[in-house]
Structures are given as C-alpha cells and as structure tokens.
C-alpha cells in the first residue's frame, strides 16, 4: 500500500511539471529564456556602467519576465489574439515601471530618466521577441539598442556645450555648421 500511495503522489507531482513534455521542449524554453536574460543583461550592464538607476538585474528581470509572459500562453496553446492581449498588458505594465524612473528636477525643471524608461520598455520588447521565438529579431533589437545607448551617448555628449547643461539649439546649430564647414559638408541639401 505505501508503494502505491508513493507512486500516485509521484504521478501527481509529475503531472504538475508536464508543461515540458520532452527534452526538446525544455531546451527550446531554456534557450528563449536565457537569451532574453542575456540580452537584457547586455543593456543593463551598459546602463549600470553609466551609473543609471536601472542596471543589470533590472533589465535582466524585465526581459526574462516579458519572455515568460508570452512563452507560457504560447506553450499553453492560446490563440494569437490572446497572446496579443498578453503583449498589450506587458507593454502597459512595463510603461508604468518605466514611468517610475522619470523624475523632474525641482531646481531647474529638467526631466531625467527618459532614456532609462525607454531602455526598460525596449528591454521588454526584446524579451517578448525572444519569448515568441524571434531570436534574430531579439538579437538585432538588442544590438541596435546597445549602439544607441553607448555609441550615440558619446555623440550626444559632444553636442552639449558643456557636460551637464541642456542643449541650446542656436548654439548647437552654430557648432554643427562650423563642423560641417571644416569637413566641407553642405548641410543645405
């Protein structure tokens, strides 16, 4: 009798874990989730290195969570329209998370955290792509985001007259005109 009870208990436990019916399905899910976490971590590492509040762990969790939110309904056989509603919920929810990163400086009225919020939002999109099995799209999106966050940050810094001050459009136009003249580039075309 104890062996039969143990066998029945084990069958119930095994049934609870039946969402991964075979090794192939387990590998597919693992690859998608790990890819989402790694790509989110790549963006988070760059933000953490820049001293931003949302760093490595935050971006990894957002990307992994977004991937899991779409992978589970897909695995459960939900329709595309149902998965679309899940994606809408993830996008809206992550939007609220990003909104928490946006603050207005009470002294100068400058808004800060917009890039962090946008990065969190994009990280969720990368996680969604990975979770849906669109690995190439997820990698491409992450690479482009990394270029925007790291390489373009240098260009943005160059455009500012001095570190930490907002861009003055007339002064920026003058600097661009001077630079284009020095490089013999005609900006009027």
FIMAR-838770 format. One record per residue: residue number from 1; z, y, x of N, C-alpha, C, CB in turn. Coordinates in nm, 3 decimals, decimal comma, padded with zeros to 5 digits, m for minus. Last residue first. Glycine has a CB too. Layout:
<sites>
SITE  num      n.w      n.v      n.u     ca.w     ca.v     ca.u      c.w      c.v      c.u     cb.w     cb.v     cb.u
SITE  NUM        Z        Y        X        Z        Y        X        Z        Y        X        Z        Y        X
...
</sites>
This chain:
<sites>
SITE  num      n.w      n.v      n.u     ca.w     ca.v     ca.u      c.w      c.v      c.u     cb.w     cb.v     cb.u
SITE  189  m04,836   07,063   02,152  m04,933   06,969   02,090  m04,862   06,858   02,026  m05,031   06,914   02,191
SITE  188  m04,650   07,214   02,283  m04,711   07,271   02,164  m04,809   07,178   02,097  m04,781   07,398   02,199
SITE  187  m04,558   07,124   02,523  m04,483   07,083   02,404  m04,546   07,134   02,276  m04,341   07,131   02,412
SITE  186  m04,708   07,010   02,803  m04,732   07,107   02,696  m04,665   07,056   02,569  m04,885   07,130   02,673
SITE  185  m04,574   06,979   03,122  m04,589   06,914   02,991  m04,604   07,023   02,886  m04,467   06,821   02,959
SITE  184  m04,505   07,027   03,394  m04,640   07,053   03,343  m04,669   06,975   03,214  m04,743   07,016   03,449
SITE  183  m04,243   07,022   03,464  m04,315   06,894   03,469  m04,459   06,906   03,422  m04,243   06,791   03,384
SITE  182  m04,168   07,282   03,419  m04,155   07,230   03,556  m04,232   07,099   03,571  m04,007   07,209   03,591
SITE  181  m04,207   07,293   03,144  m04,290   07,375   03,232  m04,287   07,321   03,374  m04,243   07,523   03,230
SITE  180  m04,004   07,122   03,061  m04,143   07,082   03,037  m04,239   07,165   03,122  m04,178   07,098   02,889
SITE  179  m03,779   07,270   03,139  m03,803   07,137   03,197  m03,948   07,095   03,179  m03,711   07,033   03,133
SITE  178  m03,810   07,497   02,980  m03,806   07,510   03,126  m03,837   07,377   03,193  m03,670   07,562   03,172
SITE  177  m03,795   07,376   02,725  m03,915   07,449   02,765  m03,923   07,463   02,916  m03,919   07,587   02,699
SITE  176  m03,534   07,274   02,732  m03,647   07,182   02,720  m03,777   07,249   02,763  m03,659   07,132   02,576
SITE  175  m03,390   07,514   02,753  m03,380   07,414   02,860  m03,497   07,316   02,855  m03,247   07,337   02,850
SITE  174  m03,463   07,635   02,507  m03,496   07,702   02,634  m03,493   07,601   02,749  m03,397   07,818   02,661
SITE  173  m03,355   07,453   02,328  m03,500   07,478   02,328  m03,543   07,542   02,459  m03,540   07,569   02,209
SITE  172  m03,084   07,487   02,392  m03,149   07,358   02,416  m03,300   07,375   02,421  m03,110   07,257   02,307
SITE  171  m03,046   07,749   02,304  m03,028   07,718   02,447  m03,095   07,585   02,482  m02,878   07,714   02,483
SITE  170  m03,091   07,716   02,028  m03,178   07,804   02,108  m03,167   07,775   02,258  m03,142   07,950   02,082
SITE  169  m02,882   07,511   01,965  m03,026   07,486   01,951  m03,115   07,583   02,030  m03,064   07,494   01,807
SITE  168  m02,625   07,404   02,149  m02,672   07,531   02,095  m02,824   07,521   02,086  m02,626   07,654   02,184
SITE  167  m02,413   07,131   02,104  m02,545   07,177   02,144  m02,577   07,309   02,074  m02,652   07,070   02,111
SITE  166  m02,061   07,165   02,184  m02,173   07,131   02,097  m02,304   07,190   02,147  m02,146   07,179   01,956
SITE  165  m01,905   07,042   02,483  m01,940   07,153   02,394  m02,058   07,113   02,307  m01,973   07,281   02,474
SITE  164  m01,867   06,830   02,656  m01,770   06,853   02,552  m01,802   06,966   02,457  m01,641   06,879   02,612
SITE  163  m02,020   06,963   02,943  m01,957   06,847   02,881  m01,855   06,890   02,774  m01,888   06,761   02,987
SITE  162  m02,264   07,207   02,866  m02,154   07,161   02,949  m02,080   07,053   02,871  m02,058   07,278   02,989
SITE  161  m02,503   07,184   02,719  m02,492   07,283   02,827  m02,376   07,251   02,920  m02,475   07,423   02,769
SITE  160  m02,650   06,868   02,653  m02,538   06,959   02,629  m02,526   07,055   02,747  m02,405   06,881   02,608
SITE  159  m02,843   06,700   02,753  m02,885   06,806   02,663  m02,774   06,906   02,635  m02,934   06,746   02,533
SITE  158  m02,701   06,510   02,896  m02,784   06,605   02,970  m02,823   06,724   02,883  m02,911   06,535   03,023
SITE  157  m02,593   06,362   02,686  m02,503   06,437   02,775  m02,582   06,544   02,851  m02,431   06,342   02,873
SITE  156  m02,827   06,247   02,589  m02,750   06,336   02,503  m02,656   06,423   02,586  m02,671   06,255   02,400
SITE  155  m02,887   06,087   02,809  m02,980   06,194   02,771  m02,908   06,296   02,683  m03,103   06,137   02,697
SITE  154  m02,669   05,913   02,800  m02,692   05,996   02,919  m02,784   06,113   02,887  m02,751   05,912   03,033
SITE  153  m02,711   05,789   02,558  m02,590   05,870   02,574  m02,604   05,962   02,696  m02,464   05,780   02,588
SITE  152  m02,929   05,632   02,597  m02,950   05,761   02,530  m02,827   05,849   02,535  m02,991   05,738   02,387
SITE  151  m02,802   05,411   02,722  m02,902   05,493   02,793  m02,920   05,629   02,727  m03,037   05,419   02,797
SITE  150  m02,604   05,330   02,518  m02,575   05,350   02,661  m02,675   05,444   02,727  m02,575   05,217   02,734
SITE  149  m02,696   05,331   02,252  m02,558   05,367   02,282  m02,533   05,398   02,429  m02,467   05,257   02,239
SITE  148  m02,966   05,252   02,276  m02,931   05,379   02,212  m02,791   05,423   02,252  m02,941   05,367   02,059
SITE  147  m02,935   05,003   02,399  m03,012   05,108   02,466  m02,975   05,245   02,408  m03,165   05,083   02,451
SITE  146  m02,791   04,872   02,198  m02,732   04,889   02,331  m02,803   05,000   02,408  m02,738   04,757   02,411
SITE  145  m02,979   04,871   01,992  m02,852   04,944   01,975  m02,788   04,971   02,110  m02,756   04,865   01,885
SITE  144  m03,172   04,703   02,108  m03,206   04,842   02,075  m03,079   04,926   02,059  m03,291   04,848   01,948
SITE  143  m03,017   04,468   02,124  m03,072   04,528   02,245  m03,107   04,675   02,220  m03,199   04,451   02,293
SITE  142  m02,963   04,421   01,851  m02,853   04,446   01,946  m02,902   04,511   02,073  m02,782   04,316   01,979
SITE  141  m03,221   04,378   01,748  m03,138   04,487   01,697  m03,026   04,522   01,793  m03,081   04,451   01,562
SITE  140  m03,290   04,147   01,897  m03,367   04,270   01,910  m03,286   04,390   01,863  m03,498   04,259   01,831
SITE  139  m03,096   03,966   01,797  m03,100   04,000   01,940  m03,176   04,131   01,961  m03,166   03,886   02,022
SITE  138  m03,167   03,960   01,525  m03,033   04,000   01,565  m03,030   04,043   01,711  m02,934   03,885   01,542
SITE  137  m03,427   03,862   01,539  m03,404   03,996   01,484  m03,267   04,047   01,524  m03,417   03,995   01,331
SITE  136  m03,371   03,608   01,641  m03,454   03,701   01,718  m03,435   03,844   01,669  m03,603   03,663   01,708
SITE  135  m03,215   03,494   01,430  m03,158   03,517   01,562  m03,238   03,617   01,645  m03,148   03,387   01,637
SITE  134  m03,171   03,461   01,147  m03,272   03,551   01,204  m03,227   03,594   01,342  m03,296   03,676   01,111
SITE  133  m02,977   03,330   01,008  m03,067   03,251   01,092  m03,182   03,332   01,148  m03,122   03,136   01,014
SITE  132  m02,792   03,477   00,879  m02,905   03,430   00,799  m03,004   03,347   00,879  m02,976   03,547   00,736
SITE  131  m02,627   03,548   01,091  m02,578   03,455   00,990  m02,688   03,397   00,903  m02,477   03,523   00,903
SITE  130  m02,786   03,739   01,222  m02,752   03,612   01,289  m02,707   03,508   01,188  m02,642   03,635   01,393
SITE  129  m02,792   03,938   01,023  m02,917   03,878   01,071  m02,889   03,743   01,138  m02,988   03,973   01,170
SITE  128  m02,519   03,998   01,006  m02,589   03,946   00,888  m02,718   03,875   00,932  m02,622   04,061   00,787
SITE  127  m02,476   04,101   01,264  m02,407   03,980   01,221  m02,474   03,915   01,101  m02,263   04,012   01,188
SITE  126  m02,633   04,330   01,243  m02,667   04,229   01,344  m02,601   04,096   01,309  m02,624   04,277   01,486
SITE  125  m02,489   04,464   01,046  m02,628   04,425   01,020  m02,674   04,317   01,118  m02,722   04,546   01,028
SITE  124  m02,253   04,511   01,186  m02,251   04,424   01,067  m02,392   04,376   01,035  m02,190   04,497   00,946
SITE  123  m02,351   04,689   01,374  m02,298   04,561   01,419  m02,289   04,462   01,304  m02,160   04,580   01,484
SITE  122  m02,406   04,907   01,213  m02,517   04,834   01,273  m02,472   04,696   01,322  m02,578   04,914   01,388
SITE  121  m02,140   04,981   01,157  m02,231   04,948   01,048  m02,348   04,865   01,100  m02,283   05,076   00,979
SITE  120  m02,049   05,044   01,411  m01,983   04,938   01,335  m02,075   04,889   01,224  m01,849   04,988   01,277
SITE  119  m02,223   05,258   01,469  m02,224   05,138   01,551  m02,158   05,020   01,481  m02,154   05,164   01,683
SITE  118  m02,145   05,447   01,282  m02,281   05,393   01,276  m02,292   05,264   01,356  m02,382   05,497   01,327
SITE  117  m01,884   05,494   01,379  m01,905   05,443   01,243  m02,044   05,379   01,229  m01,889   05,555   01,140
SITE  116  m01,947   05,598   01,633  m01,865   05,477   01,621  m01,886   05,413   01,484  m01,715   05,510   01,643
SITE  115  m02,087   05,825   01,558  m02,156   05,721   01,634  m02,078   05,590   01,627  m02,177   05,764   01,781
SITE  114  m01,881   05,968   01,429  m02,002   05,929   01,357  m02,076   05,817   01,428  m02,094   06,048   01,339
SITE  113  m01,661   06,065   01,564  m01,658   05,927   01,519  m01,782   05,881   01,444  m01,540   05,907   01,434
SITE  112  m01,601   06,401   01,454  m01,607   06,299   01,559  m01,605   06,161   01,495  m01,488   06,315   01,657
SITE  111  m01,692   06,730   01,386  m01,677   06,595   01,332  m01,694   06,496   01,447  m01,781   06,568   01,218
SITE  110  m01,516   07,030   01,447  m01,619   06,936   01,492  m01,589   06,796   01,437  m01,628   06,932   01,646
SITE  109  m01,329   07,223   01,399  m01,407   07,176   01,286  m01,517   07,078   01,324  m01,467   07,292   01,217
SITE  108  m01,156   07,299   01,591  m01,290   07,355   01,596  m01,378   07,312   01,480  m01,355   07,316   01,723
SITE  107  m00,906   07,193   01,488  m00,916   07,317   01,567  m01,056   07,377   01,559  m00,880   07,289   01,713
SITE  106  m00,936   06,953   01,354  m00,880   07,067   01,281  m00,894   07,198   01,357  m00,734   07,042   01,250
SITE  105  m01,209   06,746   01,354  m01,116   06,815   01,441  m01,066   06,941   01,370  m01,182   06,850   01,577
SITE  104  m01,241   06,486   01,137  m01,282   06,625   01,162  m01,172   06,692   01,242  m01,311   06,703   01,029
SITE  103  m01,345   06,147   01,188  m01,241   06,249   01,172  m01,300   06,386   01,200  m01,121   06,221   01,265
SITE  102  m01,426   05,819   01,125  m01,477   05,955   01,124  m01,362   06,052   01,098  m01,590   05,973   01,019
SITE  101  m01,328   05,570   01,088  m01,344   05,613   01,227  m01,387   05,759   01,237  m01,445   05,525   01,298
SITE  100  m01,338   05,521   00,820  m01,207   05,540   00,880  m01,214   05,587   01,024  m01,129   05,413   00,873
SITE   99  m01,602   05,461   00,783  m01,555   05,593   00,739  m01,416   05,624   00,797  m01,550   05,600   00,585
SITE   98  m01,615   05,195   00,861  m01,668   05,298   00,950  m01,619   05,437   00,912  m01,819   05,296   00,948
SITE   97  m01,504   05,084   00,629  m01,439   05,063   00,759  m01,484   05,170   00,858  m01,471   04,921   00,813
SITE   96  m01,698   05,156   00,444  m01,562   05,210   00,431  m01,484   05,194   00,561  m01,488   05,141   00,317
SITE   95  m01,910   05,005   00,546  m01,921   05,150   00,537  m01,785   05,216   00,523  m02,009   05,190   00,419
SITE   94  m01,819   04,753   00,501  m01,821   04,798   00,640  m01,840   04,950   00,644  m01,933   04,727   00,720
SITE   93  m01,859   04,751   00,222  m01,726   04,733   00,281  m01,719   04,782   00,423  m01,687   04,589   00,276
SITE   92  m02,139   04,781   00,200  m02,048   04,881   00,142  m01,909   04,872   00,205  m02,038   04,863  m00,011
SITE   91  m02,224   04,548   00,335  m02,268   04,681   00,379  m02,175   04,789   00,326  m02,413   04,708   00,333
SITE   90  m02,104   04,349   00,177  m02,070   04,362   00,319  m02,106   04,502   00,368  m02,143   04,254   00,404
SITE   89  m02,232   04,391  m00,070  m02,087   04,405  m00,057  m02,043   04,423   00,086  m02,017   04,284  m00,117
SITE   88  m02,495   04,333  m00,001  m02,461   04,466  m00,051  m02,311   04,491  m00,038  m02,506   04,482  m00,197
SITE   87  m02,465   04,062   00,063  m02,503   04,157   00,168  m02,468   04,299   00,124  m02,653   04,145   00,200
SITE   86  m02,412   03,962  m00,193  m02,311   03,948  m00,087  m02,339   04,049   00,024  m02,310   03,803  m00,030
SITE   85  m02,655   04,017  m00,314  m02,534   04,086  m00,362  m02,421   04,076  m00,260  m02,488   04,027  m00,498
SITE   84  m02,816   03,840  m00,171  m02,842   03,984  m00,165  m02,721   04,063  m00,211  m02,965   04,021  m00,250
SITE   83  m02,717   03,600  m00,260  m02,692   03,637  m00,120  m02,717   03,787  m00,101  m02,782   03,554  m00,024
SITE   82  m02,823   03,612  m00,518  m02,678   03,607  m00,498  m02,641   03,648  m00,355  m02,625   03,466  m00,529
SITE   81  m03,095   03,609  m00,462  m03,039   03,726  m00,529  m02,886   03,729  m00,517  m03,080   03,727  m00,678
SITE   80  m03,123   03,356  m00,344  m03,147   03,476  m00,263  m03,087   03,600  m00,328  m03,296   03,497  m00,240
SITE   79  m02,852   03,141  m00,456  m02,988   03,194  m00,461  m02,999   03,318  m00,372  m03,028   03,229  m00,607
SITE   78  m02,648   02,913  m00,269  m02,665   03,026  m00,360  m02,807   03,079  m00,350  m02,564   03,137  m00,329
SITE   77  m02,577   02,698  m00,106  m02,695   02,686  m00,191  m02,713   02,799  m00,291  m02,690   02,559  m00,264
SITE   76  m02,386   02,710   00,080  m02,345   02,657  m00,050  m02,461   02,648  m00,148  m02,235   02,744  m00,108
SITE   75  m02,516   02,840   00,285  m02,485   02,699   00,303  m02,447   02,634   00,169  m02,370   02,682   00,404
SITE   74  m02,512   03,095   00,178  m02,641   03,030   00,207  m02,620   02,880   00,217  m02,704   03,086   00,337
SITE   73  m02,239   03,150   00,170  m02,314   03,139   00,045  m02,450   03,070   00,063  m02,336   03,277  m00,014
SITE   72  m02,195   03,131   00,460  m02,126   03,042   00,365  m02,201   03,036   00,231  m01,981   03,090   00,342
SITE   71  m02,348   03,337   00,577  m02,374   03,197   00,609  m02,314   03,103   00,505  m02,320   03,164   00,747
SITE   70  m02,247   03,581   00,498  m02,379   03,540   00,447  m02,408   03,393   00,473  m02,488   03,625   00,511
SITE   69  m01,991   03,584   00,612  m02,008   03,622   00,472  m02,144   03,582   00,416  m01,989   03,772   00,456
SITE   68  m02,046   03,527   00,880  m01,979   03,426   00,797  m01,996   03,456   00,648  m01,830   03,419   00,833
SITE   67  m02,159   03,770   00,959  m02,235   03,645   00,968  m02,175   03,538   00,878  m02,239   03,595   01,114
SITE   66  m01,944   03,943   00,919  m02,067   03,962   00,842  m02,152   03,836   00,844  m02,148   04,081   00,899
SITE   65  m01,762   03,837   01,109  m01,730   03,838   00,966  m01,854   03,852   00,880  m01,634   03,949   00,936
SITE   64  m01,902   03,887   01,348  m01,869   03,750   01,310  m01,838   03,742   01,161  m01,749   03,698   01,392
SITE   63  m01,909   04,170   01,340  m02,033   04,092   01,345  m02,008   03,948   01,300  m02,091   04,094   01,487
SITE   62  m01,635   04,233   01,334  m01,725   04,282   01,228  m01,851   04,197   01,224  m01,761   04,431   01,252
SITE   61  m01,544   04,109   01,570  m01,494   04,066   01,440  m01,584   04,111   01,325  m01,354   04,117   01,418
SITE   60  m01,683   04,254   01,767  m01,699   04,109   01,756  m01,656   04,059   01,619  m01,618   04,036   01,866
SITE   59  m01,586   04,512   01,720  m01,728   04,484   01,700  m01,754   04,334   01,687  m01,811   04,541   01,814
SITE   58  m01,312   04,472   01,786  m01,353   04,522   01,655  m01,497   04,486   01,626  m01,334   04,674   01,647
SITE   57  m01,318   04,386   02,055  m01,270   04,296   01,949  m01,315   04,341   01,811  m01,119   04,287   01,953
SITE   56  m01,443   04,620   02,187  m01,490   04,483   02,198  m01,448   04,395   02,079  m01,440   04,422   02,326
SITE   55  m01,369   04,899   01,979  m01,423   04,840   02,101  m01,466   04,696   02,085  m01,322   04,849   02,209
SITE   54  m01,312   05,197   01,848  m01,361   05,065   01,805  m01,431   05,001   01,924  m01,458   05,076   01,681
SITE   53  m01,258   05,425   02,012  m01,151   05,352   01,944  m01,193   05,212   01,898  m01,103   05,431   01,825
SITE   52  m01,401   05,454   02,344  m01,402   05,475   02,200  m01,300   05,384   02,131  m01,543   05,450   02,142
SITE   51  m01,454   05,439   02,616  m01,324   05,489   02,572  m01,317   05,518   02,423  m01,292   05,613   02,647
SITE   50  m01,673   05,314   02,711  m01,686   05,459   02,692  m01,556   05,520   02,638  m01,802   05,490   02,597
SITE   49  m01,589   05,055   02,694  m01,608   05,111   02,828  m01,618   05,264   02,822  m01,734   05,052   02,895
SITE   48  m01,611   05,025   02,420  m01,478   05,023   02,482  m01,483   05,085   02,621  m01,424   04,878   02,490
SITE   47  m01,888   05,030   02,389  m01,806   05,134   02,324  m01,667   05,140   02,388  m01,793   05,106   02,172
SITE   46  m01,960   04,801   02,534  m02,013   04,931   02,573  m01,929   05,044   02,514  m02,160   04,944   02,528
SITE   45  m01,824   04,609   02,386  m01,789   04,630   02,527  m01,837   04,766   02,574  m01,849   04,520   02,617
SITE   44  m01,960   04,621   02,143  m01,821   04,662   02,151  m01,775   04,689   02,293  m01,733   04,558   02,089
SITE   43  m02,207   04,511   02,210  m02,199   04,651   02,166  m02,057   04,704   02,177  m02,249   04,664   02,021
SITE   42  m02,119   04,256   02,283  m02,200   04,335   02,377  m02,193   04,484   02,339  m02,349   04,286   02,376
SITE   41  m01,994   04,167   02,050  m01,914   04,193   02,170  m01,988   04,277   02,273  m01,872   04,064   02,233
SITE   40  m02,215   04,125   01,888  m02,117   04,228   01,851  m02,031   04,266   01,971  m02,028   04,179   01,736
SITE   39  m02,322   03,913   02,037  m02,398   04,037   02,022  m02,307   04,151   01,980  m02,512   04,019   01,920
SITE   38  m02,112   03,724   02,010  m02,156   03,769   02,143  m02,231   03,902   02,133  m02,246   03,663   02,209
SITE   37  m02,097   03,685   01,730  m01,982   03,734   01,804  m02,022   03,791   01,940  m01,879   03,622   01,822
SITE   36  m02,357   03,587   01,675  m02,308   03,709   01,610  m02,192   03,768   01,689  m02,264   03,680   01,464
SITE   35  m02,352   03,352   01,832  m02,449   03,459   01,860  m02,403   03,591   01,799  m02,589   03,421   01,807
SITE   34  m02,153   03,210   01,697  m02,131   03,250   01,836  m02,227   03,363   01,874  m02,150   03,130   01,932
SITE   33  m02,280   03,173   01,448  m02,154   03,246   01,457  m02,125   03,295   01,599  m02,039   03,158   01,409
SITE   32  m02,512   03,027   01,520  m02,522   03,154   01,446  m02,395   03,237   01,462  m02,548   03,128   01,298
SITE   31  m02,404   02,801   01,648  m02,496   02,890   01,718  m02,502   03,026   01,650  m02,636   02,828   01,726
SITE   30  m02,252   02,689   01,437  m02,187   02,735   01,560  m02,275   02,834   01,635  m02,152   02,617   01,650
SITE   29  m02,451   02,614   01,256  m02,350   02,712   01,217  m02,282   02,772   01,341  m02,244   02,648   01,125
SITE   28  m02,590   02,424   01,411  m02,659   02,540   01,355  m02,560   02,651   01,320  m02,740   02,498   01,230
SITE   27  m02,388   02,235   01,459  m02,447   02,308   01,572  m02,516   02,434   01,521  m02,548   02,218   01,648
SITE   26  m02,343   02,144   01,199  m02,233   02,205   01,274  m02,286   02,287   01,391  m02,135   02,097   01,325
SITE   25  m02,591   02,033   01,143  m02,544   02,147   01,063  m02,430   02,219   01,135  m02,498   02,099   00,923
SITE   24  m02,589   01,823   01,332  m02,693   01,925   01,334  m02,652   02,051   01,258  m02,821   01,870   01,274
SITE   23  m02,375   01,662   01,251  m02,367   01,735   01,377  m02,470   01,847   01,383  m02,386   01,639   01,495
SITE   22  m02,311   01,705   00,897  m02,357   01,631   01,015  m02,350   01,722   01,137  m02,501   01,577   00,994
SITE   21  m02,184   01,857   00,699  m02,207   01,714   00,676  m02,250   01,636   00,799  m02,309   01,698   00,571
SITE   20  m01,973   02,076   00,654  m02,053   02,049   00,773  m02,083   01,899   00,774  m01,980   02,095   00,906
SITE   19  m01,826   02,057   00,429  m01,929   02,161   00,432  m02,015   02,153   00,557  m01,864   02,298   00,422
SITE   18  m01,620   01,878   00,427  m01,755   01,824   00,412  m01,863   01,931   00,411  m01,764   01,744   00,286
SITE   17  m01,350   01,906   00,437  m01,427   01,952   00,553  m01,573   01,907   00,546  m01,364   01,901   00,681
SITE   16  m01,256   01,786   00,211  m01,235   01,930   00,226  m01,317   01,989   00,341  m01,086   01,959   00,248
SITE   15  m01,311   01,521   00,269  m01,392   01,587   00,165  m01,376   01,739   00,173  m01,352   01,537   00,026
SITE   14  m01,108   01,467   00,453  m01,248   01,465   00,499  m01,338   01,536   00,398  m01,295   01,320   00,520
SITE   13  m00,890   01,475   00,278  m00,899   01,573   00,387  m01,043   01,581   00,437  m00,804   01,534   00,504
SITE   12  m00,954   01,255   00,119  m00,941   01,388   00,058  m00,953   01,497   00,165  m00,805   01,401  m00,015
SITE   11  m00,946   01,051   00,309  m01,071   01,078   00,238  m01,068   01,216   00,173  m01,098   00,970   00,132
SITE   10  m00,674   01,056   00,375  m00,774   01,090   00,476  m00,909   01,123   00,412  m00,790   00,975   00,576
SITE    9  m00,563   00,967   00,135  m00,530   01,100   00,186  m00,637   01,146   00,286  m00,390   01,100   00,252
SITE    8  m00,667   00,706   00,129  m00,700   00,800   00,022  m00,675   00,945   00,067  m00,618   00,769  m00,106
SITE    7  m00,545   00,604   00,360  m00,690   00,607   00,351  m00,736   00,707   00,244  m00,745   00,467   00,320
SITE    6  m00,278   00,619   00,284  m00,326   00,694   00,401  m00,476   00,707   00,397  m00,282   00,626   00,532
SITE    5  m00,280   00,441   00,072  m00,242   00,581   00,049  m00,292   00,669   00,163  m00,089   00,595   00,034
SITE    4  m00,348   00,204   00,207  m00,436   00,254   00,101  m00,407   00,401   00,073  m00,420   00,171  m00,027
SITE    3  m00,127   00,174   00,374  m00,259   00,192   00,433  m00,357   00,249   00,331  m00,311   00,059   00,488
SITE    2   00,082   00,137   00,189   00,080   00,258   00,272  m00,057   00,282   00,336   00,187   00,248   00,380
SITE    1   00,000  m00,119   00,079   00,000   00,000   00,000   00,000   00,127   00,085   00,118  m00,001  m00,091
</sites>
